[in-house]
C-alpha cells in the first residue's frame, strides 16, 4: 500500500507541474495556481510518507 501511495503522490506532483506549465503557456492564472496547489499537495503527502517510513525504521530496531 505504501508504494502505491508514493506513486500516487508523485503523480499528483507531476500533474501539478503540467497544469502549471499549461496555465503559464495559455496565460491562465487559475490553472497555473491549481497546478502549484497540486504540486504542494503531492509534496506534503510525500513528506508524510517519509515520516512514516522513518518511524517504521525506528520501531524495527
Buried (B, 14 or more C-beta within 10 A) or exposed (E): EEEEBBEBBBEBBEBBBEBBEEBEEEEBEEBBEBBBEBBEBBBEBBEEBEEEEEEEEEEEE
